């Protein structure tokens, strides 16, 4: 019974974390894209109920350097290893940058690998 309860708590916490990200992602659809670099190895914590991976990155937007932090919740601990590989230190990722507030950025899964470097440079210059 305890295992079932633990699974239920993890699922509920994961769902809550995913739902709280939706408004930011939903509103960022028209934000400009920028190329970012993961600047530190991803870290993992168990968090409340489900594993969370934190990814630290930096990006340039209109010549200025900014940093960001992306938190990725996981329902299954097995998926964390894949995230560590995808977001290894030194890897390039795509971020969305908030117009008028370039210090605010967000990582969207659907953007990763979607655009070529030359297209990103056109969008961010």
Secondary structure, DSSP 8 states (H G I E B T S, - for coil): -HHHHHHHHHHHHHHHHHHHHHHHHHHTTTSEEEEEEE-S--EEE--SSS-EEEEEEEEEETTEEEEEEEEEE-SSTHHHHHHHHHT-TT-EEEEEE-TT-TT-EE--GGGTTTS-HHHHHHHH-
